[in-house]
């Protein structure tokens, strides 16, 4: 199988999809779901995995939720704190 290369926002060089992570984020950019890059080839496919029901996906899109592709480094800095409950997003939402 050929190696799938992807371009990540904020990164200049393409990276291997298998080394990236799909993340489902809410309107504040807070991450709710995460899976390794090779589980899905497109944002739509990743969203289907995170949120199987079409109606729920439509609602998330309307509310501004997004599926983002993150590099390992971005995942560590942007998403990991969300799963640890230590991110700025939730602190901002509470304040
Ligand atoms: Zn967060």
PDB file of the backbone (N, CA, C, O) and the ligand in Angstrom, with CONECT records:
HET     ZN  A 101       1
ATOM      1  N   UNK A   1       0.849  -1.193   0.000  1.00  0.00           N
ATOM      2  CA  UNK A   1       0.000   0.000   0.000  1.00  0.00           C
ATOM      3  C   UNK A   1       0.885   1.243   0.000  1.00  0.00           C
ATOM      4  O   UNK A   1       1.786   1.356   0.831  1.00  0.00           O
ATOM      5  N   UNK A   2       0.642   2.179  -0.922  1.00  0.00           N
ATOM      6  CA  UNK A   2       1.479   3.390  -0.960  1.00  0.00           C
ATOM      7  C   UNK A   2       1.271   4.225   0.294  1.00  0.00           C
ATOM      8  O   UNK A   2       0.183   4.258   0.870  1.00  0.00           O
ATOM      9  N   UNK A   3       2.325   4.888   0.697  1.00  0.00           N
ATOM     10  CA  UNK A   3       2.267   5.740   1.883  1.00  0.00           C
ATOM     11  C   UNK A   3       1.443   6.976   1.563  1.00  0.00           C
ATOM     12  O   UNK A   3       1.730   7.679   0.594  1.00  0.00           O
ATOM     13  N   UNK A   4       0.442   7.244   2.353  1.00  0.00           N
ATOM     14  CA  UNK A   4      -0.403   8.403   2.125  1.00  0.00           C
ATOM     15  C   UNK A   4       0.212   9.622   2.813  1.00  0.00           C
ATOM     16  O   UNK A   4       0.425   9.624   4.025  1.00  0.00           O
ATOM     17  N   UNK A   5       0.497  10.668   2.012  1.00  0.00           N
ATOM     18  CA  UNK A   5       1.073  11.883   2.573  1.00  0.00           C
ATOM     19  C   UNK A   5      -0.002  12.953   2.669  1.00  0.00           C
ATOM     20  O   UNK A   5      -0.845  13.075   1.780  1.00  0.00           O
ATOM     21  N   UNK A   6       0.026  13.710   3.725  1.00  0.00           N
ATOM     22  CA  UNK A   6      -0.982  14.752   3.904  1.00  0.00           C
ATOM     23  C   UNK A   6      -0.320  16.068   4.283  1.00  0.00           C
ATOM     24  O   UNK A   6       0.770  16.104   4.853  1.00  0.00           O
ATOM     25  N   UNK A   7      -1.010  17.133   3.951  1.00  0.00           N
ATOM     26  CA  UNK A   7      -0.550  18.473   4.308  1.00  0.00           C
ATOM     27  C   UNK A   7      -1.380  18.928   5.506  1.00  0.00           C
ATOM     28  O   UNK A   7      -2.610  18.912   5.459  1.00  0.00           O
ATOM     29  N   UNK A   8      -0.716  19.324   6.557  1.00  0.00           N
ATOM     30  CA  UNK A   8      -1.412  19.729   7.778  1.00  0.00           C
ATOM     31  C   UNK A   8      -1.402  21.236   7.894  1.00  0.00           C
ATOM     32  O   UNK A   8      -0.404  21.883   7.573  1.00  0.00           O
ATOM     33  N   UNK A   9      -2.515  21.802   8.354  1.00  0.00           N
ATOM     34  CA  UNK A   9      -2.558  23.255   8.505  1.00  0.00           C
ATOM     35  C   UNK A   9      -1.487  23.702   9.495  1.00  0.00           C
ATOM     36  O   UNK A   9      -1.321  23.106  10.559  1.00  0.00           O
ATOM     37  N   UNK A  10      -0.774  24.743   9.134  1.00  0.00           N
ATOM     38  CA  UNK A  10       0.265  25.268  10.002  1.00  0.00           C
ATOM     39  C   UNK A  10       1.600  24.553   9.864  1.00  0.00           C
ATOM     40  O   UNK A  10       2.547  24.866  10.585  1.00  0.00           O
ATOM     41  N   UNK A  11       1.684  23.590   8.940  1.00  0.00           N
ATOM     42  CA  UNK A  11       2.936  22.861   8.739  1.00  0.00           C
ATOM     43  C   UNK A  11       3.342  23.002   7.273  1.00  0.00           C
ATOM     44  O   UNK A  11       2.499  22.924   6.378  1.00  0.00           O
ATOM     45  N   UNK A  12       4.620  23.208   7.037  1.00  0.00           N
ATOM     46  CA  UNK A  12       5.050  23.446   5.665  1.00  0.00           C
ATOM     47  C   UNK A  12       5.240  22.157   4.874  1.00  0.00           C
ATOM     48  O   UNK A  12       4.902  22.106   3.691  1.00  0.00           O
ATOM     49  N   UNK A  13       5.768  21.129   5.501  1.00  0.00           N
ATOM     50  CA  UNK A  13       6.072  19.902   4.769  1.00  0.00           C
ATOM     51  C   UNK A  13       4.975  18.855   4.978  1.00  0.00           C
ATOM     52  O   UNK A  13       4.413  18.746   6.068  1.00  0.00           O
ATOM     53  N   UNK A  14       4.676  18.088   3.932  1.00  0.00           N
ATOM     54  CA  UNK A  14       3.707  16.997   4.086  1.00  0.00           C
ATOM     55  C   UNK A  14       4.228  15.947   5.062  1.00  0.00           C
ATOM     56  O   UNK A  14       5.436  15.745   5.180  1.00  0.00           O
ATOM     57  N   UNK A  15       3.328  15.292   5.749  1.00  0.00           N
ATOM     58  CA  UNK A  15       3.719  14.240   6.681  1.00  0.00           C
ATOM     59  C   UNK A  15       2.927  12.978   6.356  1.00  0.00           C
ATOM     60  O   UNK A  15       1.922  13.024   5.646  1.00  0.00           O
ATOM     61  N   UNK A  16       3.393  11.860   6.882  1.00  0.00           N
ATOM     62  CA  UNK A  16       2.680  10.601   6.637  1.00  0.00           C
ATOM     63  C   UNK A  16       1.380  10.593   7.436  1.00  0.00           C
ATOM     64  O   UNK A  16       1.353  10.899   8.629  1.00  0.00           O
ATOM     65  N   UNK A  17       0.295  10.230   6.733  1.00  0.00           N
ATOM     66  CA  UNK A  17      -1.006  10.200   7.406  1.00  0.00           C
ATOM     67  C   UNK A  17      -0.970   9.276   8.621  1.00  0.00           C
ATOM     68  O   UNK A  17      -1.613   9.546   9.636  1.00  0.00           O
ATOM     69  N   UNK A  18      -0.214   8.184   8.509  1.00  0.00           N
ATOM     70  CA  UNK A  18      -0.153   7.216   9.600  1.00  0.00           C
ATOM     71  C   UNK A  18       0.471   7.808  10.859  1.00  0.00           C
ATOM     72  O   UNK A  18       0.327   7.250  11.947  1.00  0.00           O
ATOM     73  N   UNK A  19       1.169   8.946  10.713  1.00  0.00           N
ATOM     74  CA  UNK A  19       1.799   9.562  11.892  1.00  0.00           C
ATOM     75  C   UNK A  19       0.974  10.721  12.424  1.00  0.00           C
ATOM     76  O   UNK A  19       1.405  11.436  13.328  1.00  0.00           O
ATOM     77  N   UNK A  20      -0.220  10.906  11.857  1.00  0.00           N
ATOM     78  CA  UNK A  20      -1.082  12.002  12.297  1.00  0.00           C
ATOM     79  C   UNK A  20      -2.234  11.464  13.135  1.00  0.00           C
ATOM     80  O   UNK A  20      -2.418  10.256  13.289  1.00  0.00           O
ATOM     81  N   UNK A  21      -2.998  12.405  13.667  1.00  0.00           N
ATOM     82  CA  UNK A  21      -4.164  12.048  14.455  1.00  0.00           C
ATOM     83  C   UNK A  21      -5.360  12.866  14.007  1.00  0.00           C
ATOM     84  O   UNK A  21      -5.253  14.075  13.801  1.00  0.00           O
ATOM     85  N   UNK A  22      -6.499  12.207  13.858  1.00  0.00           N
ATOM     86  CA  UNK A  22      -7.751  12.913  13.651  1.00  0.00           C
ATOM     87  C   UNK A  22      -8.316  13.276  15.007  1.00  0.00           C
ATOM     88  O   UNK A  22      -8.298  12.469  15.937  1.00  0.00           O
ATOM     89  N   UNK A  23      -8.817  14.493  15.113  1.00  0.00           N
ATOM     90  CA  UNK A  23      -9.385  14.932  16.379  1.00  0.00           C
ATOM     91  C   UNK A  23     -10.708  15.635  16.108  1.00  0.00           C
ATOM     92  O   UNK A  23     -10.808  16.445  15.187  1.00  0.00           O
ATOM     93  N   UNK A  24     -11.709  15.328  16.901  1.00  0.00           N
ATOM     94  CA  UNK A  24     -12.990  16.020  16.822  1.00  0.00           C
ATOM     95  C   UNK A  24     -12.992  17.131  17.864  1.00  0.00           C
ATOM     96  O   UNK A  24     -12.787  16.879  19.051  1.00  0.00           O
ATOM     97  N   UNK A  25     -13.224  18.364  17.414  1.00  0.00           N
ATOM     98  CA  UNK A  25     -13.168  19.483  18.358  1.00  0.00           C
ATOM     99  C   UNK A  25     -14.485  20.241  18.373  1.00  0.00           C
ATOM    100  O   UNK A  25     -15.188  20.299  17.364  1.00  0.00           O
ATOM    101  N   UNK A  26     -14.818  20.825  19.525  1.00  0.00           N
ATOM    102  CA  UNK A  26     -16.016  21.644  19.627  1.00  0.00           C
ATOM    103  C   UNK A  26     -15.692  23.072  19.201  1.00  0.00           C
ATOM    104  O   UNK A  26     -14.598  23.340  18.705  1.00  0.00           O
ATOM    105  N   UNK A  27     -16.640  23.988  19.394  1.00  0.00           N
ATOM    106  CA  UNK A  27     -16.464  25.354  18.896  1.00  0.00           C
ATOM    107  C   UNK A  27     -15.292  26.065  19.559  1.00  0.00           C
ATOM    108  O   UNK A  27     -14.727  26.991  18.977  1.00  0.00           O
ATOM    109  N   UNK A  28     -14.920  25.650  20.761  1.00  0.00           N
ATOM    110  CA  UNK A  28     -13.785  26.275  21.443  1.00  0.00           C
ATOM    111  C   UNK A  28     -12.454  25.656  21.026  1.00  0.00           C
ATOM    112  O   UNK A  28     -11.392  26.102  21.462  1.00  0.00           O
ATOM    113  N   UNK A  29     -12.514  24.619  20.173  1.00  0.00           N
ATOM    114  CA  UNK A  29     -11.287  23.941  19.780  1.00  0.00           C
ATOM    115  C   UNK A  29     -10.904  22.848  20.749  1.00  0.00           C
ATOM    116  O   UNK A  29      -9.795  22.318  20.699  1.00  0.00           O
ATOM    117  N   UNK A  30     -11.834  22.512  21.635  1.00  0.00           N
ATOM    118  CA  UNK A  30     -11.558  21.477  22.623  1.00  0.00           C
ATOM    119  C   UNK A  30     -11.764  20.097  21.990  1.00  0.00           C
ATOM    120  O   UNK A  30     -12.766  19.861  21.315  1.00  0.00           O
ATOM    121  N   UNK A  31     -10.832  19.211  22.208  1.00  0.00           N
ATOM    122  CA  UNK A  31     -10.863  17.905  21.561  1.00  0.00           C
ATOM    123  C   UNK A  31     -11.718  16.910  22.337  1.00  0.00           C
ATOM    124  O   UNK A  31     -11.593  16.775  23.554  1.00  0.00           O
ATOM    125  N   UNK A  32     -12.590  16.215  21.605  1.00  0.00           N
ATOM    126  CA  UNK A  32     -13.452  15.211  22.231  1.00  0.00           C
ATOM    127  C   UNK A  32     -13.154  13.804  21.772  1.00  0.00           C
ATOM    128  O   UNK A  32     -13.332  12.852  22.531  1.00  0.00           O
ATOM    129  N   UNK A  33     -12.698  13.658  20.530  1.00  0.00           N
ATOM    130  CA  UNK A  33     -12.398  12.325  20.026  1.00  0.00           C
ATOM    131  C   UNK A  33     -11.045  12.345  19.360  1.00  0.00           C
ATOM    132  O   UNK A  33     -10.596  13.387  18.882  1.00  0.00           O
ATOM    133  N   UNK A  34     -10.399  11.212  19.326  1.00  0.00           N
ATOM    134  CA  UNK A  34      -9.079  11.150  18.714  1.00  0.00           C
ATOM    135  C   UNK A  34      -8.853   9.763  18.160  1.00  0.00           C
ATOM    136  O   UNK A  34      -9.196   8.770  18.801  1.00  0.00           O
ATOM    137  N   UNK A  35      -8.280   9.685  16.975  1.00  0.00           N
ATOM    138  CA  UNK A  35      -7.867   8.389  16.441  1.00  0.00           C
ATOM    139  C   UNK A  35      -6.667   8.582  15.534  1.00  0.00           C
ATOM    140  O   UNK A  35      -6.420   9.677  15.027  1.00  0.00           O
ATOM    141  N   UNK A  36      -5.921   7.496  15.336  1.00  0.00           N
ATOM    142  CA  UNK A  36      -4.720   7.622  14.525  1.00  0.00           C
ATOM    143  C   UNK A  36      -5.092   7.856  13.071  1.00  0.00           C
ATOM    144  O   UNK A  36      -6.156   7.440  12.612  1.00  0.00           O
ATOM    145  N   UNK A  37      -4.197   8.530  12.351  1.00  0.00           N
ATOM    146  CA  UNK A  37      -4.484   9.019  11.010  1.00  0.00           C
ATOM    147  C   UNK A  37      -4.919   7.969  10.013  1.00  0.00           C
ATOM    148  O   UNK A  37      -5.793   8.230   9.187  1.00  0.00           O
ATOM    149  N   UNK A  38      -4.324   6.774  10.073  1.00  0.00           N
ATOM    150  CA  UNK A  38      -4.637   5.814   9.022  1.00  0.00           C
ATOM    151  C   UNK A  38      -5.997   5.170   9.183  1.00  0.00           C
ATOM    152  O   UNK A  38      -6.387   4.354   8.347  1.00  0.00           O
ATOM    153  N   UNK A  39      -6.741   5.512  10.242  1.00  0.00           N
ATOM    154  CA  UNK A  39      -8.096   4.977  10.417  1.00  0.00           C
ATOM    155  C   UNK A  39      -9.072   5.610   9.440  1.00  0.00           C
ATOM    156  O   UNK A  39     -10.128   5.037   9.171  1.00  0.00           O
ATOM    157  N   UNK A  40      -8.744   6.781   8.901  1.00  0.00           N
ATOM    158  CA  UNK A  40      -9.643   7.455   7.977  1.00  0.00           C
ATOM    159  C   UNK A  40      -8.807   8.238   6.979  1.00  0.00           C
ATOM    160  O   UNK A  40      -7.749   8.770   7.315  1.00  0.00           O
ATOM    161  N   UNK A  41      -9.305   8.300   5.729  1.00  0.00           N
ATOM    162  CA  UNK A  41      -8.538   8.978   4.682  1.00  0.00           C
ATOM    163  C   UNK A  41      -8.982  10.418   4.495  1.00  0.00           C
ATOM    164  O   UNK A  41      -8.240  11.227   3.939  1.00  0.00           O
ATOM    165  N   UNK A  42     -10.177  10.747   4.950  1.00  0.00           N
ATOM    166  CA  UNK A  42     -10.700  12.104   4.762  1.00  0.00           C
ATOM    167  C   UNK A  42     -11.350  12.593   6.052  1.00  0.00           C
ATOM    168  O   UNK A  42     -11.665  11.801   6.941  1.00  0.00           O
ATOM    169  N   UNK A  43     -11.545  13.901   6.141  1.00  0.00           N
ATOM    170  CA  UNK A  43     -12.254  14.485   7.277  1.00  0.00           C
ATOM    171  C   UNK A  43     -13.634  13.875   7.449  1.00  0.00           C
ATOM    172  O   UNK A  43     -14.069  13.586   8.564  1.00  0.00           O
ATOM    173  N   UNK A  44     -14.327  13.681   6.303  1.00  0.00           N
ATOM    174  CA  UNK A  44     -15.683  13.144   6.352  1.00  0.00           C
ATOM    175  C   UNK A  44     -15.692  11.730   6.930  1.00  0.00           C
ATOM    176  O   UNK A  44     -16.537  11.382   7.755  1.00  0.00           O
ATOM    177  N   UNK A  45     -14.730  10.926   6.477  1.00  0.00           N
ATOM    178  CA  UNK A  45     -14.652   9.550   6.960  1.00  0.00           C
ATOM    179  C   UNK A  45     -14.335   9.521   8.445  1.00  0.00           C
ATOM    180  O   UNK A  45     -14.874   8.704   9.191  1.00  0.00           O
ATOM    181  N   UNK A  46     -13.458  10.416   8.865  1.00  0.00           N
ATOM    182  CA  UNK A  46     -13.109  10.475  10.285  1.00  0.00           C
ATOM    183  C   UNK A  46     -14.326  10.896  11.108  1.00  0.00           C
ATOM    184  O   UNK A  46     -14.582  10.349  12.180  1.00  0.00           O
ATOM    185  N   UNK A  47     -15.068  11.868  10.595  1.00  0.00           N
ATOM    186  CA  UNK A  47     -16.254  12.347  11.313  1.00  0.00           C
ATOM    187  C   UNK A  47     -17.279  11.223  11.456  1.00  0.00           C
ATOM    188  O   UNK A  47     -17.930  11.087  12.492  1.00  0.00           O
ATOM    189  N   UNK A  48     -17.412  10.406  10.378  1.00  0.00           N
ATOM    190  CA  UNK A  48     -18.346   9.272  10.433  1.00  0.00           C
ATOM    191  C   UNK A  48     -17.939   8.296  11.532  1.00  0.00           C
ATOM    192  O   UNK A  48     -18.797   7.694  12.178  1.00  0.00           O
ATOM    193  N   UNK A  49     -16.651   8.141  11.743  1.00  0.00           N
ATOM    194  CA  UNK A  49     -16.188   7.239  12.789  1.00  0.00           C
ATOM    195  C   UNK A  49     -16.443   7.830  14.175  1.00  0.00           C
ATOM    196  O   UNK A  49     -16.860   7.120  15.090  1.00  0.00           O
ATOM    197  N   UNK A  50     -16.194   9.118  14.323  1.00  0.00           N
ATOM    198  CA  UNK A  50     -16.407   9.778  15.615  1.00  0.00           C
ATOM    199  C   UNK A  50     -17.892   9.807  15.958  1.00  0.00           C
ATOM    200  O   UNK A  50     -18.287   9.535  17.092  1.00  0.00           O
ATOM    201  N   UNK A  51     -18.712  10.144  14.952  1.00  0.00           N
ATOM    202  CA  UNK A  51     -20.140  10.374  15.170  1.00  0.00           C
ATOM    203  C   UNK A  51     -20.916   9.601  14.108  1.00  0.00           C
ATOM    204  O   UNK A  51     -21.181  10.128  13.028  1.00  0.00           O
ATOM    205  N   UNK A  52     -21.281   8.359  14.407  1.00  0.00           N
ATOM    206  CA  UNK A  52     -21.871   7.483  13.382  1.00  0.00           C
ATOM    207  C   UNK A  52     -23.201   7.999  12.824  1.00  0.00           C
ATOM    208  O   UNK A  52     -23.491   7.775  11.649  1.00  0.00           O
ATOM    209  N   UNK A  53     -24.009   8.678  13.627  1.00  0.00           N
ATOM    210  CA  UNK A  53     -25.333   9.084  13.152  1.00  0.00           C
ATOM    211  C   UNK A  53     -25.276  10.387  12.372  1.00  0.00           C
ATOM    212  O   UNK A  53     -24.757  11.397  12.848  1.00  0.00           O
ATOM    213  N   UNK A  54     -25.824  10.340  11.158  1.00  0.00           N
ATOM    214  CA  UNK A  54     -25.841  11.506  10.281  1.00  0.00           C
ATOM    215  C   UNK A  54     -26.452  12.723  10.973  1.00  0.00           C
ATOM    216  O   UNK A  54     -25.922  13.830  10.874  1.00  0.00           O
ATOM    217  N   UNK A  55     -27.566  12.515  11.674  1.00  0.00           N
ATOM    218  CA  UNK A  55     -28.247  13.635  12.323  1.00  0.00           C
ATOM    219  C   UNK A  55     -27.330  14.317  13.342  1.00  0.00           C
ATOM    220  O   UNK A  55     -27.297  15.543  13.448  1.00  0.00           O
ATOM    221  N   UNK A  56     -26.591  13.501  14.081  1.00  0.00           N
ATOM    222  CA  UNK A  56     -25.666  14.055  15.077  1.00  0.00           C
ATOM    223  C   UNK A  56     -24.518  14.800  14.407  1.00  0.00           C
ATOM    224  O   UNK A  56     -24.073  15.843  14.886  1.00  0.00           O
ATOM    225  N   UNK A  57     -24.040  14.240  13.278  1.00  0.00           N
ATOM    226  CA  UNK A  57     -22.960  14.921  12.555  1.00  0.00           C
ATOM    227  C   UNK A  57     -23.423  16.272  12.037  1.00  0.00           C
ATOM    228  O   UNK A  57     -22.718  17.274  12.159  1.00  0.00           O
ATOM    229  N   UNK A  58     -24.630  16.287  11.453  1.00  0.00           N
ATOM    230  CA  UNK A  58     -25.165  17.549  10.924  1.00  0.00           C
ATOM    231  C   UNK A  58     -25.258  18.597  12.031  1.00  0.00           C
ATOM    232  O   UNK A  58     -24.923  19.763  11.825  1.00  0.00           O
ATOM    233  N   UNK A  59     -25.714  18.170  13.196  1.00  0.00           N
ATOM    234  CA  UNK A  59     -25.851  19.103  14.314  1.00  0.00           C
ATOM    235  C   UNK A  59     -24.481  19.628  14.737  1.00  0.00           C
ATOM    236  O   UNK A  59     -24.321  20.819  15.003  1.00  0.00           O
ATOM    237  N   UNK A  60     -23.494  18.732  14.797  1.00  0.00           N
ATOM    238  CA  UNK A  60     -22.148  19.158  15.187  1.00  0.00           C
ATOM    239  C   UNK A  60     -21.590  20.171  14.190  1.00  0.00           C
ATOM    240  O   UNK A  60     -20.981  21.168  14.579  1.00  0.00           O
ATOM    241  N   UNK A  61     -21.804  19.906  12.900  1.00  0.00           N
ATOM    242  CA  UNK A  61     -21.302  20.824  11.886  1.00  0.00           C
ATOM    243  C   UNK A  61     -21.992  22.180  12.014  1.00  0.00           C
ATOM    244  O   UNK A  61     -21.347  23.224  11.928  1.00  0.00           O
ATOM    245  N   UNK A  62     -23.309  22.153  12.221  1.00  0.00           N
ATOM    246  CA  UNK A  62     -24.051  23.413  12.406  1.00  0.00           C
ATOM    247  C   UNK A  62     -23.525  24.190  13.601  1.00  0.00           C
ATOM    248  O   UNK A  62     -23.452  25.419  13.570  1.00  0.00           O
ATOM    249  N   UNK A  63     -23.161  23.474  14.644  1.00  0.00           N
ATOM    250  CA  UNK A  63     -22.690  24.137  15.866  1.00  0.00           C
ATOM    251  C   UNK A  63     -21.230  24.557  15.768  1.00  0.00           C
ATOM    252  O   UNK A  63     -20.705  25.201  16.676  1.00  0.00           O
ATOM    253  N   UNK A  64     -20.575  24.195  14.671  1.00  0.00           N
ATOM    254  CA  UNK A  64     -19.197  24.643  14.487  1.00  0.00           C
ATOM    255  C   UNK A  64     -18.145  23.657  14.949  1.00  0.00           C
ATOM    256  O   UNK A  64     -16.970  24.010  15.056  1.00  0.00           O
ATOM    257  N   UNK A  65     -18.550  22.416  15.228  1.00  0.00           N
ATOM    258  CA  UNK A  65     -17.553  21.403  15.557  1.00  0.00           C
ATOM    259  C   UNK A  65     -16.750  21.102  14.308  1.00  0.00           C
ATOM    260  O   UNK A  65     -17.250  21.251  13.193  1.00  0.00           O
ATOM    261  N   UNK A  66     -15.508  20.680  14.488  1.00  0.00           N
ATOM    262  CA  UNK A  66     -14.663  20.401  13.341  1.00  0.00           C
ATOM    263  C   UNK A  66     -13.877  19.119  13.548  1.00  0.00           C
ATOM    264  O   UNK A  66     -13.602  18.702  14.674  1.00  0.00           O
ATOM    265  N   UNK A  67     -13.527  18.511  12.429  1.00  0.00           N
ATOM    266  CA  UNK A  67     -12.582  17.402  12.472  1.00  0.00           C
ATOM    267  C   UNK A  67     -11.258  17.946  11.970  1.00  0.00           C
ATOM    268  O   UNK A  67     -11.179  18.453  10.851  1.00  0.00           O
ATOM    269  N   UNK A  68     -10.234  17.849  12.772  1.00  0.00           N
ATOM    270  CA  UNK A  68      -8.925  18.379  12.405  1.00  0.00           C
ATOM    271  C   UNK A  68      -7.910  17.254  12.339  1.00  0.00           C
ATOM    272  O   UNK A  68      -7.992  16.263  13.064  1.00  0.00           O
ATOM    273  N   UNK A  69      -6.956  17.441  11.449  1.00  0.00           N
ATOM    274  CA  UNK A  69      -5.848  16.498  11.348  1.00  0.00           C
ATOM    275  C   UNK A  69      -4.638  17.150  12.003  1.00  0.00           C
ATOM    276  O   UNK A  69      -4.217  18.237  11.606  1.00  0.00           O
ATOM    277  N   UNK A  70      -4.090  16.490  12.994  1.00  0.00           N
ATOM    278  CA  UNK A  70      -2.971  17.058  13.745  1.00  0.00           C
ATOM    279  C   UNK A  70      -1.733  16.181  13.611  1.00  0.00           C
ATOM    280  O   UNK A  70      -1.823  14.955  13.548  1.00  0.00           O
ATOM    281  N   UNK A  71      -0.588  16.829  13.569  1.00  0.00           N
ATOM    282  CA  UNK A  71       0.666  16.079  13.642  1.00  0.00           C
ATOM    283  C   UNK A  71       0.837  15.604  15.090  1.00  0.00           C
ATOM    284  O   UNK A  71       0.125  16.038  15.996  1.00  0.00           O
ATOM    285  N   UNK A  72       1.789  14.713  15.273  1.00  0.00           N
ATOM    286  CA  UNK A  72       2.075  14.212  16.612  1.00  0.00           C
ATOM    287  C   UNK A  72       2.342  15.359  17.596  1.00  0.00           C
ATOM    288  O   UNK A  72       1.864  15.349  18.730  1.00  0.00           O
ATOM    289  N   UNK A  73       3.122  16.349  17.129  1.00  0.00           N
ATOM    290  CA  UNK A  73       3.486  17.470  18.005  1.00  0.00           C
ATOM    291  C   UNK A  73       2.255  18.313  18.327  1.00  0.00           C
ATOM    292  O   UNK A  73       2.034  18.707  19.472  1.00  0.00           O
ATOM    293  N   UNK A  74       1.448  18.582  17.277  1.00  0.00           N
ATOM    294  CA  UNK A  74       0.234  19.376  17.493  1.00  0.00           C
ATOM    295  C   UNK A  74      -0.719  18.638  18.427  1.00  0.00           C
ATOM    296  O   UNK A  74      -1.375  19.244  19.274  1.00  0.00           O
ATOM    297  N   UNK A  75      -0.782  17.317  18.258  1.00  0.00           N
ATOM    298  CA  UNK A  75      -1.674  16.523  19.101  1.00  0.00           C
ATOM    299  C   UNK A  75      -1.258  16.655  20.560  1.00  0.00           C
ATOM    300  O   UNK A  75      -2.089  16.813  21.454  1.00  0.00           O
ATOM    301  N   UNK A  76       0.061  16.585  20.772  1.00  0.00           N
ATOM    302  CA  UNK A  76       0.567  16.650  22.142  1.00  0.00           C
ATOM    303  C   UNK A  76       0.259  18.011  22.769  1.00  0.00           C
ATOM    304  O   UNK A  76      -0.088  18.092  23.947  1.00  0.00           O
ATOM    305  N   UNK A  77       0.387  19.086  21.973  1.00  0.00           N
ATOM    306  CA  UNK A  77       0.201  20.419  22.561  1.00  0.00           C
ATOM    307  C   UNK A  77      -1.266  20.861  22.539  1.00  0.00           C
ATOM    308  O   UNK A  77      -1.705  21.567  23.447  1.00  0.00           O
ATOM    309  N   UNK A  78      -2.041  20.450  21.503  1.00  0.00           N
ATOM    310  CA  UNK A  78      -3.412  20.961  21.362  1.00  0.00           C
ATOM    311  C   UNK A  78      -4.479  20.025  21.915  1.00  0.00           C
ATOM    312  O   UNK A  78      -5.486  20.485  22.454  1.00  0.00           O
ATOM    313  N   UNK A  79      -4.272  18.728  21.789  1.00  0.00           N
ATOM    314  CA  UNK A  79      -5.345  17.788  22.121  1.00  0.00           C
ATOM    315  C   UNK A  79      -5.128  17.047  23.436  1.00  0.00           C
ATOM    316  O   UNK A  79      -6.079  16.814  24.182  1.00  0.00           O
ATOM    317  N   UNK A  80      -3.890  16.677  23.721  1.00  0.00           N
ATOM    318  CA  UNK A  80      -3.628  15.875  24.916  1.00  0.00           C
ATOM    319  C   UNK A  80      -4.168  16.536  26.186  1.00  0.00           C
ATOM    320  O   UNK A  80      -4.761  15.849  27.017  1.00  0.00           O
ATOM    321  N   UNK A  81      -3.979  17.868  26.365  1.00  0.00           N
ATOM    322  CA  UNK A  81      -4.504  18.496  27.588  1.00  0.00           C
ATOM    323  C   UNK A  81      -6.017  18.369  27.707  1.00  0.00           C
ATOM    324  O   UNK A  81      -6.543  18.311  28.818  1.00  0.00           O
ATOM    325  N   UNK A  82      -6.730  18.326  26.573  1.00  0.00           N
ATOM    326  CA  UNK A  82      -8.182  18.187  26.605  1.00  0.00           C
ATOM    327  C   UNK A  82      -8.576  16.842  27.218  1.00  0.00           C
ATOM    328  O   UNK A  82      -9.516  16.758  28.009  1.00  0.00           O
ATOM    329  N   UNK A  83      -7.846  15.800  26.842  1.00  0.00           N
ATOM    330  CA  UNK A  83      -8.174  14.472  27.350  1.00  0.00           C
ATOM    331  C   UNK A  83      -7.734  14.311  28.794  1.00  0.00           C
ATOM    332  O   UNK A  83      -8.236  13.443  29.508  1.00  0.00           O
ATOM    333  N   UNK A  84      -6.795  15.147  29.227  1.00  0.00           N
ATOM    334  CA  UNK A  84      -6.361  15.112  30.629  1.00  0.00           C
ATOM    335  C   UNK A  84      -7.180  16.058  31.494  1.00  0.00           C
ATOM    336  O   UNK A  84      -6.990  16.115  32.709  1.00  0.00           O
ATOM    337  N   UNK A  85      -8.104  16.813  30.863  1.00  0.00           N
ATOM    338  CA  UNK A  85      -8.902  17.776  31.609  1.00  0.00           C
ATOM    339  C   UNK A  85      -8.100  18.990  32.039  1.00  0.00           C
ATOM    340  O   UNK A  85      -8.481  19.685  32.981  1.00  0.00           O
ATOM    341  N   UNK A  86      -6.981  19.255  31.351  1.00  0.00           N
ATOM    342  CA  UNK A  86      -6.095  20.335  31.778  1.00  0.00           C
ATOM    343  C   UNK A  86      -5.964  21.423  30.717  1.00  0.00           C
ATOM    344  O   UNK A  86      -5.041  22.235  30.781  1.00  0.00           O
ATOM    345  N   UNK A  87      -6.875  21.452  29.739  1.00  0.00           N
ATOM    346  CA  UNK A  87      -6.693  22.396  28.637  1.00  0.00           C
ATOM    347  C   UNK A  87      -7.251  23.774  28.964  1.00  0.00           C
ATOM    348  O   UNK A  87      -8.026  23.946  29.905  1.00  0.00           O
ATOM    349  N   UNK A  88      -6.834  24.757  28.155  1.00  0.00           N
ATOM    350  CA  UNK A  88      -7.305  26.129  28.346  1.00  0.00           C
ATOM    351  C   UNK A  88      -8.762  26.292  27.912  1.00  0.00           C
ATOM    352  O   UNK A  88      -9.468  27.158  28.429  1.00  0.00           O
ATOM    353  N   UNK A  89      -9.217  25.463  26.961  1.00  0.00           N
ATOM    354  CA  UNK A  89     -10.575  25.610  26.438  1.00  0.00           C
ATOM    355  C   UNK A  89     -11.606  25.526  27.562  1.00  0.00           C
ATOM    356  O   UNK A  89     -12.464  26.396  27.704  1.00  0.00           O
ATOM    357  N   UNK A  90     -11.503  24.466  28.351  1.00  0.00           N
ATOM    358  CA  UNK A  90     -12.517  24.264  29.376  1.00  0.00           C
ATOM    359  C   UNK A  90     -12.377  25.269  30.504  1.00  0.00           C
ATOM    360  O   UNK A  90     -13.370  25.672  31.110  1.00  0.00           O
ATOM    361  N   UNK A  91     -11.158  25.670  30.784  1.00  0.00           N
ATOM    362  CA  UNK A  91     -10.962  26.710  31.788  1.00  0.00           C
ATOM    363  C   UNK A  91     -11.620  27.989  31.332  1.00  0.00           C
ATOM    364  O   UNK A  91     -12.256  28.683  32.125  1.00  0.00           O
ATOM    365  N   UNK A  92     -11.468  28.318  30.024  1.00  0.00           N
ATOM    366  CA  UNK A  92     -12.062  29.528  29.475  1.00  0.00           C
ATOM    367  C   UNK A  92     -13.580  29.438  29.517  1.00  0.00           C
ATOM    368  O   UNK A  92     -14.257  30.432  29.780  1.00  0.00           O
ATOM    369  N   UNK A  93     -14.120  28.240  29.257  1.00  0.00           N
ATOM    370  CA  UNK A  93     -15.565  28.070  29.229  1.00  0.00           C
ATOM    371  C   UNK A  93     -16.160  28.233  30.617  1.00  0.00           C
ATOM    372  O   UNK A  93     -17.290  28.701  30.755  1.00  0.00           O
ATOM    373  N   UNK A  94     -15.423  27.858  31.632  1.00  0.00           N
ATOM    374  CA  UNK A  94     -15.922  27.949  33.004  1.00  0.00           C
ATOM    375  C   UNK A  94     -15.812  29.384  33.514  1.00  0.00           C
ATOM    376  O   UNK A  94     -16.679  29.852  34.253  1.00  0.00           O
ATOM    377  N   UNK A  95     -14.767  30.069  33.127  1.00  0.00           N
ATOM    378  CA  UNK A  95     -14.506  31.415  33.641  1.00  0.00           C
ATOM    379  C   UNK A  95     -15.583  32.408  33.215  1.00  0.00           C
ATOM    380  O   UNK A  95     -15.511  33.586  33.565  1.00  0.00           O
TER     381      UNK A  95
HETATM  382 ZN    ZN A 101      -9.710  21.445  25.364  1.00  0.00          ZN
END
